Amino acid sequence: MDIDTENSRHKIVMGEIEALRVKRQQKLADRPHPSLKRFTQQELNDEAFPSYKNLLVGRTRRIPDRQTIINIAEYLECTSDERNDLLLAAGYLPILTELEGRSLERALEWAQQTMTIIPFPAMIVTHTQDIKGVNEPFRHLFDIPLERSYDGLMNRVDFHFNSDLPIRPRSTFDKASFEQWEEHAKYGIHAFKREHMLSRYDAWYQKLFDRVQKYNVDEYLNVPDVGAKVDQIQTILARMESSDELVAIRYRQVSISEGSRLYPQIEVFLPVDSAARTVFENLGCPADCAFV
């Protein structure tokens, strides 16, 4: 890289970093930071990049490596777009972000087409945990009402926590099932946080956790993530068509995604025990479910 190019790149990167830092600092005029961050040049130097002061005054013009740029973006609490703008300014590839616009529409079309050939209960979920489609076996298994008033609850958060939908009460019908439901809630929240660590300052992420908090489940949000594995088998009361009784069945989920992206994904529900296989057969699923 020649001197002029190096100087130009240095100026652009420093301009991007300083613009973000000042922007964060200005927000502190309205409300102190929860962690008492001050977003000063010295603090950035101490917390994210020990050579920042040298870079700032031009003592060095060497652009930090890609991981250091990411560390600076983390310190500055950048959104995905801000972090990628900073990476591009420094001459690095951006971090793959979630699909949106027409790209998301095409991926959802693929998911809808794929779900039509799946003979088990299934739903389509986006990275925001919005449910963009369910098939008839799913609707019947979980007794999802057809009323339009429930359309606003088509999100996995609501499906798990909202007691107006059948899923929560039917998954917590005794002490053992309630404890299992709680473990899945904690595991799901921790898994989501790990998957989207670099998106936690994005508006969609904040909006989703606002949705969780409206159910007053802070105890699940604040439990330390110890990385413990959770049995993926779940229990629910399902309706036995022959007698119209509710019986306890056990099922598990598998996820299907296209290509290297996690979302949108199709969540497929499979029977585990004989009672579940009977219920699934009544829903039109394959009679011999032994292979699952």
C-alpha positions as CSV (number, residue, x, y, z in Angstrom):
1,M,0.0,0.0,0.0
2,D,1.5,3.4,-1.0
3,I,1.8,6.3,1.4
4,D,-1.1,8.3,0.0
5,T,-3.4,5.3,0.2
6,E,-2.3,4.5,3.7
7,N,-2.9,8.1,4.8
8,S,-6.3,8.1,3.2
9,R,-7.3,4.8,4.8
10,H,-6.0,6.0,8.2
11,K,-8.1,9.2,7.9
12,I,-11.3,7.3,6.9
13,V,-11.0,4.7,9.7
14,M,-10.2,7.3,12.4
15,G,-13.1,9.4,11.2
16,E,-15.5,6.5,11.4
17,I,-14.3,5.5,14.9
18,E,-14.4,9.0,16.3
19,A,-17.8,9.7,14.8
20,L,-19.2,6.6,16.5
21,R,-17.5,7.4,19.8
22,V,-18.8,11.0,19.9
23,K,-22.3,9.7,19.0
24,R,-22.2,7.4,22.0
25,Q,-20.8,10.1,24.2
26,Q,-23.6,12.5,23.3
27,K,-26.2,10.0,24.4
28,L,-24.7,10.1,27.9
29,A,-26.0,13.7,28.2
30,D,-29.5,12.3,28.5
31,R,-28.8,9.2,30.6
32,P,-25.7,7.7,32.2
33,H,-24.5,4.4,30.8
34,P,-25.6,1.4,32.9
35,S,-22.0,0.2,33.2
36,L,-20.7,3.8,33.7
37,K,-18.9,3.8,30.3
38,R,-17.8,7.3,29.3
39,F,-16.7,6.6,25.7
40,T,-13.6,8.8,26.0
41,Q,-10.6,8.4,23.8
42,Q,-8.6,7.3,26.8
43,E,-11.2,4.7,27.8
44,L,-11.3,3.3,24.3
45,N,-7.5,3.1,24.4
46,D,-7.7,1.3,27.8
47,E,-10.6,-1.0,27.1
48,A,-10.4,-1.9,23.4
49,F,-7.2,-1.0,21.7
50,P,-4.0,0.0,23.7
51,S,-2.5,1.7,20.7
52,Y,-5.5,3.9,19.9
53,K,-3.9,7.1,21.2
54,N,-0.9,6.5,18.9
55,L,-3.2,5.9,15.9
56,L,-5.2,9.0,16.9
57,V,-2.2,11.4,16.8
58,G,-0.6,9.8,13.8
59,R,2.3,8.2,15.6
60,T,1.4,5.1,13.7
61,R,-0.8,4.8,10.6
62,R,-1.0,1.0,10.6
63,I,-4.7,0.0,10.5
64,P,-5.6,-2.4,13.3
65,D,-6.2,-6.0,12.3
66,R,-9.8,-7.2,11.7
67,Q,-10.3,-8.7,15.2
68,T,-9.2,-5.4,16.8
69,I,-11.7,-3.5,14.6
70,I,-14.4,-5.8,15.8
71,N,-13.3,-5.3,19.4
72,I,-13.5,-1.5,18.9
73,A,-17.0,-1.9,17.5
74,E,-18.0,-4.0,20.5
75,Y,-16.7,-1.4,22.9
76,L,-18.6,1.2,20.9
77,E,-21.7,-1.0,21.1
78,C,-22.2,-0.8,17.3
79,T,-25.1,-2.2,15.5
80,S,-24.5,-4.7,12.8
81,D,-24.6,-2.0,10.1
82,E,-22.2,0.3,12.0
83,R,-19.7,-2.5,12.7
84,N,-19.7,-3.6,9.0
85,D,-19.3,0.0,7.9
86,L,-16.2,0.2,10.2
87,L,-14.8,-3.1,8.8
88,L,-15.3,-1.9,5.2
89,A,-13.6,1.4,6.0
90,A,-10.6,-0.5,7.4
91,G,-10.5,-2.7,4.2
92,Y,-11.9,-5.9,5.7
93,L,-14.9,-8.1,4.7
94,P,-18.1,-7.4,6.7
95,I,-19.6,-9.9,9.0
96,L,-22.5,-11.8,7.4
97,T,-25.8,-10.3,8.6
98,E,-29.3,-11.6,8.7
99,L,-31.4,-11.6,5.5
100,E,-33.8,-8.8,4.8
101,G,-35.8,-7.4,1.9
102,R,-36.1,-9.4,-1.3
103,S,-33.4,-11.9,-0.1
104,L,-35.5,-12.8,2.9
105,E,-38.6,-13.0,0.8
106,R,-36.8,-15.5,-1.5
107,A,-35.6,-17.6,1.5
108,L,-39.1,-17.6,2.9
109,E,-40.5,-18.8,-0.4
110,W,-38.0,-21.7,-0.3
111,A,-39.1,-22.5,3.3
112,Q,-42.8,-22.4,2.4
113,Q,-42.2,-24.8,-0.6
114,T,-40.1,-27.1,1.5
115,M,-42.7,-27.2,4.3
116,T,-45.4,-28.4,1.9
117,I,-43.5,-31.8,1.5
118,I,-42.8,-32.3,5.2
119,P,-45.4,-34.8,6.6
120,F,-44.9,-33.7,10.2
121,P,-46.0,-30.6,12.2
122,A,-43.7,-27.8,11.1
123,M,-43.3,-24.0,11.4
124,I,-41.1,-21.4,9.7
125,V,-39.1,-19.0,11.9
126,T,-37.0,-16.0,11.1
127,H,-34.0,-14.6,13.0
128,T,-36.4,-12.2,14.9
129,Q,-38.2,-15.4,16.0
130,D,-41.3,-14.4,14.1
131,I,-43.3,-17.4,12.9
132,K,-43.9,-16.9,9.1
133,G,-46.0,-20.0,8.5
134,V,-47.2,-23.2,10.0
135,N,-48.7,-26.3,8.4
136,E,-52.0,-28.0,9.3
137,P,-50.5,-30.8,11.4
138,F,-48.8,-28.1,13.5
139,R,-51.9,-26.1,14.0
140,H,-53.9,-29.2,15.0
141,L,-51.2,-30.6,17.3
142,F,-50.9,-27.3,19.3
143,D,-54.5,-26.3,18.9
144,I,-53.6,-22.9,17.5
145,P,-56.7,-20.8,17.0
146,L,-57.6,-19.6,13.5
147,E,-58.9,-16.2,14.8
148,R,-57.1,-13.2,13.3
149,S,-56.8,-11.8,16.8
150,Y,-54.0,-14.2,17.4
151,D,-51.9,-13.1,14.4
152,G,-50.0,-10.6,16.6
153,L,-48.8,-13.5,18.7
154,M,-47.0,-15.3,15.9
155,N,-43.6,-15.2,17.5
156,R,-41.8,-18.0,19.4
157,V,-41.6,-15.8,22.5
158,D,-45.4,-15.7,22.6
159,F,-45.8,-19.3,21.8
160,H,-43.7,-20.2,24.7
161,F,-44.7,-17.7,27.4
162,N,-48.3,-16.5,26.5
163,S,-50.8,-18.4,28.7
164,D,-53.7,-17.4,26.3
165,L,-52.3,-19.8,23.8
166,P,-52.7,-23.6,24.6
167,I,-49.0,-24.4,24.4
168,R,-47.8,-23.0,27.8
169,P,-50.6,-24.5,29.9
170,R,-50.5,-27.8,28.2
171,S,-46.7,-27.9,28.6
172,T,-46.8,-27.2,32.4
173,F,-49.6,-29.5,33.6
174,D,-47.6,-31.0,36.5
175,K,-44.4,-30.4,38.4
176,A,-42.2,-32.4,36.1
177,S,-43.5,-30.8,32.9
178,F,-43.3,-27.3,34.4
179,E,-39.6,-27.9,35.4
180,Q,-38.9,-29.2,31.9
181,W,-40.7,-26.2,30.4
182,E,-38.6,-23.8,32.5
183,E,-35.3,-25.5,31.5
184,H,-36.2,-25.2,27.8
185,A,-37.0,-21.5,28.4
186,K,-33.6,-20.8,29.9
187,Y,-31.8,-22.9,27.4
188,G,-33.6,-21.2,24.5
189,I,-32.8,-17.7,25.7
190,H,-29.1,-18.5,26.3
191,A,-28.8,-20.2,22.9
192,F,-30.4,-17.2,21.2
193,K,-28.0,-14.8,22.9
194,R,-25.0,-16.9,21.8
195,E,-26.2,-17.1,18.2
196,H,-26.8,-13.4,18.0
197,M,-24.0,-12.0,20.2
198,L,-22.9,-9.5,17.5
199,S,-26.4,-8.3,16.9
200,R,-27.3,-7.4,20.5
201,Y,-27.2,-3.7,19.8
202,D,-29.5,-3.9,16.8
203,A,-33.0,-2.5,17.1
204,W,-34.7,-5.9,16.2
205,Y,-32.8,-7.6,19.0
206,Q,-33.7,-5.0,21.6
207,K,-37.4,-5.2,20.4
208,L,-37.4,-9.0,20.8
209,F,-36.1,-8.8,24.4
210,D,-38.7,-6.1,25.2
211,R,-41.2,-8.7,24.0
212,V,-39.8,-11.3,26.4
213,Q,-39.8,-8.9,29.3
214,K,-43.5,-8.1,29.0
215,Y,-44.1,-11.6,30.4
216,N,-42.2,-10.8,33.6
217,V,-39.7,-13.6,33.2
218,D,-36.5,-11.7,34.3
219,E,-35.5,-14.8,36.3
220,Y,-34.9,-16.6,33.0
221,L,-33.1,-13.7,31.4
222,N,-30.7,-13.2,34.3
223,V,-29.7,-16.8,34.9
224,P,-26.0,-17.3,34.2
225,D,-25.2,-19.2,31.0
226,V,-23.2,-22.2,32.2
227,G,-23.4,-23.9,28.7
228,A,-25.3,-26.9,30.1
229,K,-27.0,-29.2,27.6
230,V,-30.7,-29.7,27.9
231,D,-32.6,-32.8,26.9
232,Q,-34.3,-31.8,23.6
233,I,-37.3,-34.0,24.3
234,Q,-40.4,-32.0,25.4
235,T,-43.8,-33.0,26.8
236,I,-47.2,-31.6,26.0
237,L,-50.8,-32.6,26.4
238,A,-52.2,-33.4,23.0
239,R,-55.7,-34.3,21.9
240,M,-56.3,-37.9,21.1
241,E,-58.7,-37.9,18.2
242,S,-60.4,-41.2,19.0
243,S,-61.5,-40.1,22.5
244,D,-61.1,-36.3,22.4
245,E,-59.0,-36.7,25.6
246,L,-55.8,-34.8,26.3
247,V,-52.9,-37.2,26.8
248,A,-49.3,-36.5,27.6
249,I,-47.0,-37.1,24.6
250,R,-43.3,-36.6,24.1
251,Y,-41.8,-35.0,21.1
252,R,-38.6,-33.4,19.8
253,Q,-37.7,-30.7,17.3
254,V,-35.2,-30.7,14.4
255,S,-34.2,-27.6,12.4
256,I,-33.8,-27.3,8.7
257,S,-32.0,-24.4,7.0
258,E,-30.9,-23.6,3.5
259,G,-27.2,-23.1,2.8
260,S,-24.9,-21.6,5.4
261,R,-27.5,-19.4,7.1
262,L,-29.3,-20.4,10.2
263,Y,-32.5,-18.4,9.4
264,P,-35.1,-18.6,8.2
265,Q,-35.4,-22.2,9.4
266,I,-38.1,-24.8,9.4
267,E,-38.8,-26.3,12.8
268,V,-40.1,-29.9,12.5
269,F,-41.7,-31.7,15.4
270,L,-41.2,-35.5,15.6
271,P,-42.9,-38.1,17.9
272,V,-40.8,-39.8,20.6
273,D,-43.1,-42.3,22.3
274,S,-46.0,-44.5,21.3
275,A,-48.7,-42.0,22.5
276,A,-47.1,-39.3,20.3
277,R,-46.9,-41.6,17.3
278,T,-50.7,-42.3,17.7
279,V,-51.5,-38.6,17.9
280,F,-49.2,-37.9,14.9
281,E,-50.8,-40.6,12.8
282,N,-54.2,-39.1,13.5
283,L,-52.8,-35.8,12.1
284,G,-51.9,-37.6,8.9
285,C,-48.3,-38.1,9.6
286,P,-46.6,-41.4,8.4
287,A,-47.9,-44.4,10.2
288,D,-44.5,-45.9,10.8
289,C,-42.5,-43.2,12.7
290,A,-39.9,-45.6,14.1
291,F,-37.2,-44.1,11.9
292,V,-37.4,-40.8,13.7
